[in-house]
Amino acid sequence: MSPPQPAIALVPFPDDVEVAVVSHNGRETLPRLLACVIEAGAPFDRIFIYDVGSTDDTAAYIAREWPGVTVRRLEENVGPDPGRNWALRAAVHPYVLLLDADAFMRPDCPVRLREALDPTALVGTVTPIVVHAQDPERLQYAEGFLHFICEAINPWMDRPVAERGRDRRDIGAAPAVALLIDVRIAHLIGLWDDRYFIGKEDGDFCHRLRMAGYRLVEEPRAVVEHRSKPRTAWLFHHQIRNRWHFLLKNYEMRTLVVLAPALALHEVLQLGLLTVKGHLGPWLKAVRGLISWMPGLPAERRRYQRMRTVRDRDLLRCAPLIVRADLAGGALGRGFKTLYDRWLAAYWAVARHLIS
């Protein structure tokens, strides 16, 4: 079977962009993803699949059905970050459009993203808005930021796309679903932390980008449909460990001191909630993982603090936290969360002045 031929796109595919798709067992979603990339006008010789330890015959499928697309394979499932870093190190064009295997972009998405990526204005990465593949009129991710407690802020989740508007905005964090990245700047900030496996890896990349004085821009005219699925408990220890490491690696020392009471309370609450829900094991596993990384932490802190040009006060925000419904519980749990969000807002109102 011959692969589909590139369509005549409404606007030419940017000549300085290549596409890198990071996939683990993506055989089910890759046909639609590749059809979207081809419809956008991407030449076959600029499409690369980074297959991370798949067991679903992905590589053979691509070789058979899409012979013009290059597959680069990692033999073990080591998370997406090693594939992302391989793509950035191997890039021969200035910009890489990094996609997850279930990110289905609209045909004009690459051009819209490229229009927004202006290196002269210190734009280092551009993100589209991300909508639900099963309900494309509702947002999944838009205008994200990092909560000072080191959790995601996603104020537009599940809201209508039309409410977001069409103006570009500087944001604080974006999911790795789809990102157009300036390769040179990615190298300057240290690429992706390929130990993280999953959880906080995209927030870490975006945070270091902004720490170093580069801009993360959201282009709402660029749209990607994402087929999301809930993360299961086996990922909890990655998310917990990575959050702690993120804090210790990236936050200024003064910030850590000022925020210590709030961080300690958050950890006690998280531990209690996980214990009640039967997930104490992942928390303990996260502790062991963090301890194993501690010897290298001082050198990492020095490296990233040296490149800092923006202070934590200007990077961090406060807004209602996102808590999974199965963890939050019923009305009592939701009421407690509301009170906790209000306490955090009051704490931040004071703390943000102390960390300046």
C-alpha positions as CSV (number, residue, x, y, z in Angstrom):
1,M,0.0,0.0,0.0
2,S,1.4,3.4,-1.0
3,P,1.3,6.2,1.6
4,P,-0.9,9.2,1.0
5,Q,0.7,11.8,-1.1
6,P,1.2,15.3,0.3
7,A,-1.8,17.5,-0.3
8,I,-1.5,21.0,-1.7
9,A,-1.6,22.9,1.5
10,L,-3.4,26.3,1.7
11,V,-0.1,27.8,2.7
12,P,3.3,26.2,2.3
13,F,4.8,24.2,5.1
14,P,7.5,26.3,6.8
15,D,10.8,25.6,5.1
16,D,12.8,25.8,8.4
17,V,10.7,23.4,10.4
18,E,10.9,19.6,10.8
19,V,8.4,17.3,12.6
20,A,9.4,15.0,15.4
21,V,6.7,12.6,16.7
22,V,7.5,10.8,20.0
23,S,5.5,7.6,20.3
24,H,5.2,4.6,22.6
25,N,2.8,2.0,21.3
26,G,1.2,4.6,19.0
27,R,0.2,2.2,16.2
28,E,-3.5,3.1,16.8
29,T,-3.1,6.9,16.6
30,L,-0.2,7.3,14.2
31,P,-2.2,6.8,11.0
32,R,-4.4,9.8,11.8
33,L,-1.5,11.9,13.1
34,L,0.6,11.3,9.9
35,A,-2.4,12.1,7.7
36,C,-2.7,15.4,9.6
37,V,1.0,16.1,9.1
38,I,0.8,15.3,5.4
39,E,-2.3,17.4,5.0
40,A,-0.3,20.3,6.5
41,G,2.1,19.9,3.6
42,A,5.1,18.5,5.5
43,P,7.6,16.8,3.2
44,F,8.2,13.1,4.0
45,D,11.9,13.7,4.5
46,R,11.2,16.1,7.3
47,I,9.0,13.8,9.3
48,F,10.7,11.7,12.0
49,I,9.1,9.1,14.4
50,Y,11.0,8.5,17.6
51,D,9.6,5.1,18.7
52,V,10.2,4.6,22.4
53,G,10.3,0.9,23.2
54,S,7.0,0.1,21.4
55,T,5.7,-3.5,21.4
56,D,2.9,-2.9,18.9
57,D,4.9,-3.2,15.7
58,T,5.1,0.5,15.2
59,A,8.4,0.5,13.4
60,A,7.4,-2.2,10.9
61,Y,4.1,-0.5,10.3
62,I,5.8,2.8,9.4
63,A,8.4,1.1,7.2
64,R,5.6,-0.7,5.3
65,E,2.9,1.9,5.0
66,W,4.9,5.2,5.2
67,P,8.3,4.4,3.6
68,G,9.2,8.1,3.2
69,V,9.0,8.7,7.0
70,T,12.1,8.1,9.1
71,V,11.8,6.0,12.2
72,R,14.4,6.3,15.0
73,R,13.9,3.6,17.7
74,L,14.8,3.5,21.3
75,E,14.8,-0.2,22.4
76,E,13.4,0.5,26.0
77,N,10.4,2.5,27.2
78,V,12.3,5.2,29.0
79,G,9.6,7.8,28.7
80,P,9.3,10.5,26.0
81,D,12.1,12.8,27.0
82,P,15.0,10.8,25.6
83,G,13.2,10.8,22.2
84,R,12.5,14.5,22.5
85,N,16.2,15.2,23.2
86,W,17.3,12.9,20.3
87,A,15.0,14.9,18.0
88,L,16.6,18.2,19.1
89,R,20.1,16.9,18.9
90,A,19.6,15.4,15.5
91,A,17.7,18.4,14.0
92,V,19.0,19.8,10.8
93,H,16.5,22.7,10.7
94,P,16.3,25.6,13.1
95,Y,12.9,24.6,14.5
96,V,11.4,21.3,15.6
97,L,7.6,20.8,15.7
98,L,7.5,18.3,18.6
99,L,4.3,16.1,18.7
100,D,2.9,13.4,20.9
101,A,1.6,10.4,18.9
102,D,-2.0,11.3,19.8
103,A,-1.8,15.0,18.8
104,F,-3.9,15.7,15.7
105,M,-3.1,19.1,14.3
106,R,-5.2,21.2,12.0
107,P,-3.7,21.8,8.5
108,D,-2.7,25.4,9.2
109,C,-1.2,24.7,12.6
110,P,2.5,24.6,11.6
111,V,2.3,27.9,9.7
112,R,0.4,29.6,12.6
113,L,3.0,28.4,15.1
114,R,5.9,29.5,12.9
115,E,4.4,33.0,12.4
116,A,4.4,33.4,16.2
117,L,8.0,32.1,16.8
118,D,10.0,35.3,16.5
119,P,13.6,34.8,17.8
120,T,14.2,38.6,17.7
121,A,11.5,39.0,20.3
122,L,13.1,36.2,22.5
123,V,10.3,33.7,21.7
124,G,11.8,30.3,22.4
125,T,8.8,28.0,22.1
126,V,5.2,28.4,20.7
127,T,2.3,26.2,21.7
128,P,-1.1,25.8,20.1
129,I,-4.3,25.6,22.1
130,V,-5.2,21.9,22.8
131,V,-8.8,20.7,22.5
132,H,-10.4,17.4,23.3
133,A,-10.3,15.1,20.3
134,Q,-13.7,13.7,21.4
135,D,-15.2,17.2,21.8
136,P,-13.2,19.7,19.7
137,E,-15.3,22.7,20.8
138,R,-13.9,22.4,24.3
139,L,-10.4,23.2,25.5
140,Q,-8.2,20.7,27.2
141,Y,-5.2,23.0,27.7
142,A,-4.8,26.8,27.3
143,E,-3.0,29.6,29.0
144,G,-1.2,27.5,31.5
145,F,1.0,28.7,34.3
146,L,2.9,27.2,37.2
147,H,1.4,27.4,40.7
148,F,3.8,28.5,43.4
149,I,3.2,25.1,45.1
150,C,4.6,23.5,41.8
151,E,1.4,22.3,40.4
152,A,-0.2,23.1,37.0
153,I,-2.7,25.9,36.5
154,N,-5.0,25.3,33.6
155,P,-7.8,27.9,33.8
156,W,-9.5,27.1,30.5
157,M,-9.9,23.3,31.0
158,D,-13.2,22.1,29.5
159,R,-14.4,25.6,28.7
160,P,-15.6,26.5,25.2
161,V,-12.9,27.3,22.6
162,A,-14.7,30.4,21.5
163,E,-14.3,32.0,25.0
164,R,-10.5,31.9,24.7
165,G,-10.3,34.5,22.0
166,R,-7.8,34.7,19.2
167,D,-5.0,36.9,20.7
168,R,-1.6,35.6,21.3
169,R,-0.5,35.5,24.9
170,D,2.7,34.9,26.8
171,I,2.0,32.0,29.2
172,G,3.9,30.1,31.9
173,A,3.6,26.5,31.0
174,A,2.3,24.3,28.2
175,P,1.8,20.5,27.8
176,A,4.2,18.6,25.5
177,V,1.3,17.6,23.3
178,A,2.5,19.9,20.5
179,L,5.3,22.5,20.7
180,L,7.3,24.4,18.1
181,I,10.8,24.8,19.6
182,D,13.8,26.9,18.7
183,V,16.5,24.2,18.7
184,R,19.3,26.6,19.6
185,I,17.5,27.9,22.6
186,A,16.5,24.4,23.7
187,H,20.2,23.5,23.9
188,L,21.0,26.7,25.8
189,I,18.5,25.8,28.6
190,G,19.6,22.2,28.8
191,L,17.0,20.3,26.7
192,W,14.5,18.0,28.5
193,D,15.3,16.3,31.8
194,D,15.3,12.8,30.5
195,R,15.2,11.2,34.0
196,Y,11.6,12.4,34.6
197,F,9.9,9.7,32.5
198,I,6.5,11.5,32.8
199,G,5.1,14.1,35.1
200,K,6.4,17.7,35.3
201,E,8.8,17.1,32.4
202,D,7.0,19.7,30.2
203,G,6.6,22.1,33.1
204,D,10.3,21.8,33.8
205,F,11.3,22.6,30.2
206,C,8.9,25.6,30.0
207,H,10.0,26.9,33.4
208,R,13.7,26.8,32.6
209,L,12.9,28.5,29.2
210,R,11.3,31.4,31.0
211,M,13.9,31.5,33.8
212,A,16.5,32.1,31.1
213,G,14.5,35.1,29.8
214,Y,12.9,33.5,26.8
215,R,9.2,33.7,26.0
216,L,6.6,30.9,25.8
217,V,3.8,32.0,23.5
218,E,0.4,30.5,22.9
219,E,-1.0,30.9,19.4
220,P,-4.8,30.3,19.6
221,R,-5.3,30.2,15.8
222,A,-3.2,27.0,15.9
223,V,-5.3,24.1,17.1
224,V,-4.4,20.5,18.1
225,E,-6.9,17.9,18.9
226,H,-5.6,15.6,21.7
227,R,-7.0,12.2,22.6
228,S,-6.4,12.2,26.3
229,K,-6.7,9.3,28.7
230,P,-6.5,9.3,32.5
231,R,-3.1,8.5,34.1
232,T,-3.1,5.5,36.3
233,A,-1.6,5.0,39.8
234,W,1.6,3.5,38.5
235,L,2.7,7.0,37.4
236,F,2.2,8.6,40.8
237,H,5.7,8.0,42.0
238,H,7.1,9.7,38.9
239,Q,4.9,12.7,39.4
240,I,5.7,13.1,43.1
241,R,9.4,12.6,42.8
242,N,9.7,14.9,39.8
243,R,7.8,17.7,41.6
244,W,10.2,17.6,44.5
245,H,13.2,17.6,42.2
246,F,11.7,20.4,40.1
247,L,11.4,22.5,43.2
248,L,14.9,21.8,44.5
249,K,16.5,22.3,41.1
250,N,14.8,25.4,39.8
251,Y,13.4,27.5,42.7
252,E,15.6,30.2,44.2
253,M,16.8,29.4,47.7
254,R,15.0,32.4,49.1
255,T,11.8,31.1,47.5
256,L,12.2,27.7,49.0
257,V,12.7,29.2,52.5
258,V,9.7,31.6,52.2
259,L,7.4,28.8,50.8
260,A,8.6,26.1,53.1
261,P,5.5,26.2,55.4
262,A,3.1,26.0,52.4
263,L,5.2,23.3,50.8
264,A,5.3,21.3,54.0
265,L,1.5,21.5,54.5
266,H,0.9,20.5,50.9
267,E,3.1,17.5,51.3
268,V,1.3,16.4,54.5
269,L,-2.1,16.8,52.8
270,Q,-0.9,14.9,49.7
271,L,0.6,12.1,51.8
272,G,-2.6,11.8,53.8
273,L,-4.8,11.7,50.7
274,L,-2.6,9.1,49.0
275,T,-2.5,7.0,52.1
276,V,-6.3,7.0,52.5
277,K,-6.7,6.1,48.8
278,G,-4.2,3.2,49.1
279,H,-1.3,4.8,47.3
280,L,1.3,5.1,50.1
281,G,3.7,2.8,48.1
282,P,4.2,5.3,45.3
283,W,4.9,8.0,47.8
284,L,7.6,5.9,49.4
285,K,9.0,5.0,46.0
286,A,9.2,8.7,45.1
287,V,11.2,9.3,48.3
288,R,13.7,6.7,47.3
289,G,14.0,8.0,43.8
290,L,14.6,11.6,45.0
291,I,17.3,10.4,47.4
292,S,19.1,8.7,44.5
293,W,19.2,12.0,42.6
294,M,20.4,14.2,45.5
295,P,24.2,13.8,44.9
296,G,24.0,15.6,41.6
297,L,21.5,18.3,42.7
298,P,24.0,21.0,43.8
299,A,25.7,21.1,40.4
300,E,22.3,21.2,38.7
301,R,21.2,24.1,40.8
302,R,24.4,26.1,40.0
303,R,24.0,25.5,36.3
304,Y,20.3,26.6,36.1
305,Q,20.6,29.5,38.6
306,R,23.5,30.9,36.6
307,M,21.3,31.1,33.5
308,R,18.5,32.8,35.4
309,T,17.4,36.3,34.3
310,V,13.8,36.2,35.6
311,R,13.0,35.9,39.3
312,D,10.6,33.4,40.8
313,R,8.2,36.2,41.8
314,D,7.6,36.9,38.1
315,L,7.3,33.2,37.1
316,L,5.0,31.8,39.7
317,R,1.2,32.2,40.1
318,C,-1.6,31.2,42.4
319,A,-5.0,29.9,41.2
320,P,-7.3,27.0,42.1
321,L,-5.5,23.7,42.0
322,I,-6.6,20.8,39.7
323,V,-7.4,17.7,41.6
324,R,-8.6,14.5,40.0
325,A,-12.2,13.7,40.8
326,D,-11.3,10.2,42.1
327,L,-8.9,11.7,44.6
328,A,-10.9,14.8,45.6
329,G,-13.9,12.8,46.9
330,G,-17.5,14.1,47.2
331,A,-18.9,17.3,48.4
332,L,-16.8,17.3,51.6
333,G,-13.6,16.9,49.6
334,R,-14.6,19.7,47.2
335,G,-15.4,22.0,50.1
336,F,-12.1,21.3,51.7
337,K,-10.3,22.0,48.4
338,T,-12.0,25.4,48.1
339,L,-10.8,26.3,51.6
340,Y,-7.3,25.1,50.8
341,D,-7.3,27.2,47.6
342,R,-8.3,30.3,49.5
343,W,-5.6,29.6,52.1
344,L,-3.0,29.3,49.4
345,A,-4.1,32.5,47.8
346,A,-3.8,34.3,51.1
347,Y,-0.3,32.8,51.6
348,W,0.9,33.9,48.2
349,A,-0.4,37.4,48.6
350,V,2.2,37.8,51.3
351,A,4.9,35.4,50.1
352,R,5.3,37.0,46.6
353,H,6.5,40.2,48.2
354,L,9.0,38.4,50.4
355,I,10.7,36.5,47.5
356,S,11.3,39.5,45.3
